[in-house]
Amino acid sequence: MVCRQQILQRNLPDMLFTNMQKRRLLNKTALNLSSMIDVTFLLLIYFIATTVFTPSEDMLSPALKVEEGVTSQEQNFEPQIVTVTLYEAKPAYLLGEQVIHDRKQLAAIISRLPHAPGIIIRVENNVPIGFAIAAVQESRNAGFERVTYVPASD
């Protein structure tokens, strides 16, 4: 008969082998945290280096400056309104009483207007978009800094 000790001795190497396999599996599932720490520090350095520091709003200079002792003249200019519409089934620009069908004519007329108050381009329905964009572009080319595009309300 085979003794109990002999059976245990025969199975002992197998048991040791299975324990070694379990240990290897446990080691493979562990995370390498040093790489994660490196990436975290690199991201931190990136965000610090790319941050734009701006002064607080109370430190900014105002766009309008008032000089002491100087009286200002009040200008009551209102912005010019150019209406882009269909006039007699053709696209046209209306500026007050004037009806303009040509882009060059519009450019010549609005270049003589005062630029300070700005210009409003009001576009009505069923007008080709290219015609409306031409009015905006000619206003920019004429030197208007404040150009407002207003679509038709339904």
Backbone as CSV, one residue per row, in Angstrom:
resi,resn,N_x,N_y,N_z,CA_x,CA_y,CA_z,C_x,C_y,C_z
1,MET,0.806,-1.168,0.000,0.000,0.000,0.000,0.862,1.249,0.000
2,VAL,0.287,2.160,-0.612,1.026,3.416,-0.717,0.687,4.244,0.513
3,CYS,1.676,4.722,1.057,1.527,5.499,2.283,0.997,6.896,1.956
4,ARG,0.339,7.461,2.928,-0.270,8.768,2.748,0.788,9.843,2.505
5,GLN,1.895,9.726,3.104,2.979,10.682,2.941,3.523,10.650,1.530
6,GLN,3.583,9.491,0.941,4.067,9.381,-0.423,3.105,10.065,-1.392
7,ILE,1.823,9.955,-1.151,0.828,10.603,-2.004,0.987,12.124,-1.896
8,LEU,1.150,12.602,-0.689,1.316,14.030,-0.500,2.586,14.536,-1.160
9,GLN,3.652,13.758,-1.093,4.911,14.173,-1.698,4.806,14.192,-3.219
10,ARG,4.056,13.275,-3.771,3.881,13.265,-5.226,3.069,14.495,-5.678
11,ASN,2.063,14.891,-4.934,1.203,16.003,-5.300,1.782,17.365,-4.900
12,LEU,2.783,17.357,-4.069,3.357,18.604,-3.590,3.924,19.468,-4.723
13,PRO,4.671,18.928,-5.656,5.156,19.786,-6.739,4.012,20.365,-7.568
14,ASP,2.945,19.592,-7.764,1.797,20.104,-8.504,1.144,21.263,-7.758
15,MET,1.044,21.134,-6.473,0.431,22.186,-5.676,1.284,23.452,-5.718
16,LEU,2.606,23.267,-5.638,3.488,24.421,-5.719,3.383,25.099,-7.080
17,PHE,3.238,24.306,-8.106,3.134,24.855,-9.460,1.855,25.673,-9.632
18,THR,0.745,25.167,-9.103,-0.501,25.911,-9.217,-0.452,27.201,-8.401
19,ASN,0.196,27.180,-7.264,0.342,28.402,-6.471,1.184,29.433,-7.222
20,MET,2.220,28.980,-7.913,3.064,29.904,-8.689,2.254,30.526,-9.832
21,GLN,1.404,29.740,-10.466,0.576,30.267,-11.552,-0.386,31.330,-11.031
22,LYS,-0.982,31.087,-9.878,-1.899,32.069,-9.302,-1.173,33.361,-8.975
23,ARG,0.050,33.247,-8.462,0.820,34.439,-8.131,1.159,35.243,-9.390
24,ARG,1.499,34.539,-10.456,1.812,35.241,-11.709,0.585,35.975,-12.249
25,LEU,-0.587,35.341,-12.158,-1.805,35.988,-12.607,-2.104,37.232,-11.771
26,LEU,-1.868,37.144,-10.487,-2.088,38.299,-9.638,-1.123,39.434,-9.986
27,ASN,0.098,39.129,-10.305,1.088,40.154,-10.655,0.785,40.788,-12.003
28,LYS,0.191,40.055,-12.916,-0.124,40.594,-14.234,-1.284,41.596,-14.164
29,THR,-2.165,41.424,-13.211,-3.303,42.317,-13.128,-2.987,43.614,-12.394
30,ALA,-1.836,43.715,-11.796,-1.470,44.942,-11.078,-1.155,46.050,-12.080
31,LEU,-1.538,47.281,-11.742,-1.284,48.429,-12.602,0.069,49.026,-12.295
32,ASN,0.686,49.514,-13.341,1.950,50.202,-13.163,1.628,51.673,-12.946
33,LEU,1.658,52.141,-11.710,1.243,53.495,-11.375,2.293,54.535,-11.725
34,SER,3.512,54.142,-11.918,4.539,55.147,-12.235,4.268,55.794,-13.593
35,SER,3.766,55.038,-14.541,3.420,55.619,-15.843,2.255,56.586,-15.717
36,MET,1.284,56.241,-14.912,0.135,57.111,-14.725,0.546,58.419,-14.026
37,ILE,1.435,58.339,-13.090,1.926,59.536,-12.410,2.687,60.419,-13.384
38,ASP,3.490,59.822,-14.257,4.228,60.595,-15.262,3.272,61.342,-16.187
39,VAL,2.247,60.661,-16.638,1.270,61.290,-17.534,0.546,62.419,-16.820
40,THR,0.202,62.215,-15.570,-0.486,63.254,-14.789,0.385,64.498,-14.665
41,PHE,1.667,64.331,-14.371,2.551,65.483,-14.256,2.767,66.169,-15.600
42,LEU,2.834,65.403,-16.680,2.975,66.015,-17.999,1.742,66.850,-18.347
43,LEU,0.560,66.344,-18.029,-0.661,67.118,-18.271,-0.689,68.375,-17.409
44,LEU,-0.258,68.267,-16.180,-0.214,69.427,-15.294,0.730,70.493,-15.849
45,ILE,1.892,70.094,-16.296,2.859,71.030,-16.880,2.289,71.659,-18.139
46,TYR,1.605,70.866,-18.984,1.002,71.385,-20.214,-0.022,72.467,-19.892
47,PHE,-0.920,72.208,-18.943,-1.957,73.189,-18.624,-1.383,74.442,-17.982
48,ILE,-0.349,74.291,-17.196,0.288,75.475,-16.606,0.971,76.301,-17.686
49,ALA,1.636,75.643,-18.619,2.378,76.361,-19.668,1.446,77.043,-20.655
50,THR,0.267,76.496,-20.905,-0.621,77.072,-21.916,-1.669,78.015,-21.328
51,THR,-1.656,78.233,-20.044,-2.608,79.132,-19.420,-2.295,80.570,-19.800
52,VAL,-3.326,81.305,-20.165,-3.169,82.713,-20.504,-3.640,83.519,-19.309
53,PHE,-2.742,84.315,-18.792,-3.083,85.132,-17.640,-3.540,86.496,-18.136
54,THR,-4.780,86.858,-17.817,-5.324,88.149,-18.228,-5.569,88.995,-16.992
55,PRO,-5.447,90.295,-17.146,-5.712,91.154,-15.985,-7.197,91.139,-15.644
56,SER,-7.505,91.383,-14.407,-8.909,91.408,-14.009,-9.596,92.600,-14.665
57,GLU,-10.908,92.534,-14.771,-11.650,93.539,-15.522,-11.540,94.931,-14.917
58,ASP,-11.372,95.021,-13.636,-11.270,96.352,-13.044,-9.934,97.018,-13.347
59,MET,-8.972,96.251,-13.855,-7.674,96.815,-14.218,-7.615,97.226,-15.685
60,LEU,-8.610,96.852,-16.487,-8.623,97.191,-17.904,-8.993,98.653,-18.100
61,SER,-8.408,99.258,-19.121,-8.748,100.653,-19.390,-10.048,100.709,-20.180
62,PRO,-10.893,101.684,-19.922,-12.160,101.765,-20.645,-11.930,102.187,-22.090
63,ALA,-12.857,101.783,-22.948,-12.735,102.124,-24.364,-13.002,103.609,-24.585
64,LEU,-13.856,104.204,-23.782,-14.178,105.624,-23.901,-13.481,106.381,-22.786
65,LYS,-12.745,107.379,-23.162,-12.062,108.189,-22.167,-12.640,109.593,-22.226
66,VAL,-12.898,110.170,-21.087,-13.439,111.514,-21.005,-12.352,112.407,-20.429
67,GLU,-12.050,113.460,-21.153,-11.060,114.412,-20.672,-11.761,115.472,-19.846
68,GLU,-11.100,115.882,-18.793,-11.697,116.881,-17.916,-11.678,118.246,-18.599
69,GLY,-12.745,119.009,-18.413,-12.812,120.364,-18.935,-13.207,120.455,-20.390
70,VAL,-13.419,119.354,-21.043,-13.796,119.375,-22.460,-15.268,119.037,-22.547
71,THR,-16.023,119.892,-23.200,-17.438,119.608,-23.393,-17.604,118.773,-24.648
72,SER,-18.436,117.809,-24.568,-18.644,116.941,-25.727,-19.895,117.379,-26.465
73,GLN,-19.827,117.251,-27.755,-20.991,117.562,-28.569,-21.783,116.275,-28.752
74,GLU,-23.053,116.379,-28.568,-23.893,115.211,-28.692,-24.262,115.008,-30.155
75,GLN,-24.001,113.813,-30.641,-24.349,113.508,-32.020,-25.570,112.610,-32.012
76,ASN,-26.572,113.028,-32.707,-27.824,112.283,-32.748,-27.957,111.503,-34.050
77,PHE,-26.853,110.922,-34.498,-26.919,110.129,-35.721,-27.566,108.789,-35.416
78,GLU,-28.392,108.369,-36.307,-28.966,107.029,-36.215,-28.333,106.185,-37.308
79,PRO,-28.222,104.894,-37.098,-27.630,104.062,-38.140,-28.479,104.062,-39.410
80,GLN,-27.797,103.974,-40.518,-28.484,103.907,-41.806,-29.092,102.519,-41.966
81,ILE,-30.239,102.463,-42.597,-30.914,101.181,-42.805,-31.014,100.923,-44.299
82,VAL,-30.426,99.819,-44.722,-30.526,99.377,-46.117,-31.432,98.156,-46.114
83,THR,-32.543,98.243,-46.826,-33.486,97.129,-46.910,-33.252,96.391,-48.218
84,VAL,-33.009,95.105,-48.114,-32.828,94.263,-49.299,-34.165,93.570,-49.538
85,THR,-34.783,93.868,-50.684,-36.134,93.379,-50.946,-36.312,93.083,-52.432
86,LEU,-37.467,92.536,-52.763,-37.835,92.356,-54.166,-38.664,93.573,-54.564
87,TYR,-38.170,94.333,-55.533,-38.847,95.535,-56.009,-39.170,95.324,-57.479
88,GLU,-40.437,95.250,-57.790,-40.917,94.931,-59.133,-40.334,93.605,-59.624
89,ALA,-40.385,92.611,-58.756,-39.948,91.231,-59.017,-38.440,91.111,-59.237
90,LYS,-37.672,92.134,-58.908,-36.214,92.075,-59.017,-35.622,92.420,-57.661
91,PRO,-34.517,91.780,-57.283,-33.898,92.142,-56.009,-33.344,93.571,-56.072
92,ALA,-33.558,94.316,-54.992,-33.129,95.709,-54.971,-32.741,96.095,-53.551
93,TYR,-31.928,97.159,-53.478,-31.541,97.754,-52.205,-32.349,99.040,-52.044
94,LEU,-33.013,99.199,-50.909,-33.758,100.423,-50.625,-33.022,101.172,-49.525
95,LEU,-32.649,102.407,-49.824,-31.989,103.265,-48.855,-32.798,104.553,-48.795
96,GLY,-33.681,104.620,-47.806,-34.613,105.746,-47.748,-35.572,105.660,-48.920
97,GLU,-35.578,106.709,-49.771,-36.440,106.754,-50.953,-35.750,106.177,-52.183
98,GLN,-34.458,105.941,-52.100,-33.694,105.493,-53.271,-33.844,103.984,-53.467
99,VAL,-34.010,103.595,-54.727,-34.061,102.188,-55.109,-32.812,101.905,-55.928
100,ILE,-32.009,100.963,-55.477,-30.730,100.657,-56.121,-30.754,99.192,-56.534
101,HIS,-30.436,98.940,-57.812,-30.431,97.566,-58.314,-29.022,97.033,-58.511
102,ASP,-28.016,97.878,-58.430,-26.647,97.482,-58.744,-25.774,97.562,-57.492
103,ARG,-24.888,96.600,-57.355,-23.988,96.546,-56.206,-23.007,97.719,-56.198
104,LYS,-22.531,98.103,-57.361,-21.573,99.214,-57.453,-22.221,100.538,-57.073
105,GLN,-23.471,100.726,-57.486,-24.196,101.942,-57.092,-24.377,101.994,-55.573
106,LEU,-24.700,100.856,-54.989,-24.855,100.788,-53.540,-23.546,101.162,-52.855
107,ALA,-22.436,100.643,-53.360,-21.136,100.944,-52.767,-20.831,102.436,-52.845
108,ALA,-21.148,103.052,-53.972,-20.881,104.484,-54.139,-21.741,105.321,-53.192
109,ILE,-22.983,104.934,-52.993,-23.885,105.714,-52.145,-23.546,105.557,-50.665
110,ILE,-23.312,104.320,-50.210,-23.066,104.137,-48.771,-21.673,104.600,-48.360
111,SER,-20.761,104.734,-49.301,-19.430,105.243,-48.932,-19.495,106.717,-48.533
112,ARG,-20.532,107.447,-48.971,-20.696,108.865,-48.620,-21.445,109.073,-47.307
113,LEU,-21.989,108.015,-46.734,-22.741,108.127,-45.478,-21.782,108.231,-44.292
114,PRO,-22.227,108.818,-43.173,-21.382,108.843,-41.978,-21.195,107.429,-41.418
115,HIS,-19.959,107.095,-41.088,-19.639,105.734,-40.660,-19.817,105.510,-39.164
116,ALA,-19.820,106.568,-38.385,-19.854,106.424,-36.923,-21.095,105.702,-36.404
117,PRO,-22.296,106.014,-36.883,-23.465,105.354,-36.288,-23.636,103.903,-36.721
118,GLY,-23.013,103.496,-37.796,-23.156,102.121,-38.271,-24.218,102.002,-39.346
119,ILE,-24.429,100.770,-39.768,-25.401,100.508,-40.829,-26.130,99.209,-40.510
120,ILE,-27.412,99.173,-40.854,-28.230,97.982,-40.639,-28.674,97.466,-41.993
121,ILE,-28.433,96.189,-42.236,-28.865,95.532,-43.472,-30.079,94.679,-43.103
122,ARG,-31.262,95.117,-43.516,-32.506,94.403,-43.232,-32.890,93.623,-44.488
123,VAL,-33.012,92.327,-44.370,-33.272,91.461,-45.523,-34.665,90.870,-45.394
124,GLU,-35.467,91.040,-46.438,-36.820,90.491,-46.445,-36.817,89.089,-47.051
125,ASN,-37.942,88.405,-46.913,-38.070,87.037,-47.424,-37.992,87.005,-48.947
126,ASN,-37.629,85.860,-49.471,-37.572,85.566,-50.901,-36.521,86.389,-51.648
127,VAL,-35.524,86.891,-50.962,-34.427,87.619,-51.609,-33.246,86.654,-51.717
128,PRO,-32.583,86.611,-52.877,-31.420,85.727,-52.992,-30.360,86.086,-51.944
129,ILE,-29.805,85.064,-51.310,-28.854,85.285,-50.222,-27.595,85.993,-50.709
130,GLY,-27.201,85.757,-51.946,-26.027,86.427,-52.497,-26.206,87.932,-52.566
131,PHE,-27.414,88.362,-52.835,-27.719,89.791,-52.901,-27.607,90.418,-51.512
132,ALA,-28.066,89.694,-50.492,-27.983,90.191,-49.119,-26.540,90.231,-48.632
133,ILE,-25.779,89.216,-48.939,-24.371,89.165,-48.524,-23.577,90.258,-49.226
134,ALA,-23.942,90.582,-50.454,-23.266,91.660,-51.177,-23.442,92.991,-50.447
135,ALA,-24.607,93.226,-49.878,-24.841,94.468,-49.133,-23.963,94.526,-47.886
136,VAL,-23.833,93.420,-47.202,-22.971,93.373,-46.016,-21.515,93.606,-46.408
137,GLN,-21.077,92.964,-47.473,-19.686,93.108,-47.906,-19.377,94.525,-48.379
138,GLU,-20.280,95.121,-49.115,-20.061,96.499,-49.567,-20.044,97.475,-48.400
139,SER,-20.817,97.191,-47.366,-20.796,98.037,-46.168,-19.440,97.941,-45.476
140,ARG,-18.903,96.742,-45.388,-17.565,96.557,-44.805,-16.508,97.247,-45.662
141,ASN,-16.627,97.095,-46.973,-15.656,97.719,-47.875,-15.719,99.238,-47.802
142,ALA,-16.903,99.797,-47.510,-17.059,101.245,-47.428,-16.458,101.808,-46.145
143,GLY,-16.132,100.956,-45.185,-15.491,101.414,-43.959,-16.367,101.387,-42.727
144,PHE,-17.543,100.818,-42.823,-18.413,100.722,-41.649,-17.862,99.655,-40.715
145,GLU,-17.694,100.027,-39.445,-17.232,99.054,-38.460,-18.398,98.292,-37.849
146,ARG,-19.515,98.955,-37.704,-20.696,98.308,-37.127,-21.701,98.026,-38.237
147,VAL,-21.699,96.785,-38.694,-22.643,96.345,-39.713,-23.539,95.305,-39.064
148,THR,-24.845,95.554,-39.074,-25.795,94.639,-38.441,-26.678,94.017,-39.512
149,TYR,-26.774,92.694,-39.481,-27.605,91.935,-40.420,-28.891,91.563,-39.677
150,VAL,-30.039,91.959,-40.249,-31.325,91.674,-39.611,-32.174,90.896,-40.614
151,PRO,-32.451,89.608,-40.340,-33.327,88.855,-41.244,-34.780,89.252,-41.047
152,ALA,-35.588,88.938,-42.034,-37.017,89.272,-41.962,-37.675,88.439,-40.875
153,SER,-38.622,89.063,-40.203,-39.358,88.326,-39.171,-40.595,87.715,-39.821
154,ASP,-40.895,86.493,-39.420,-42.049,85.789,-40.012,-43.338,86.251,-39.408
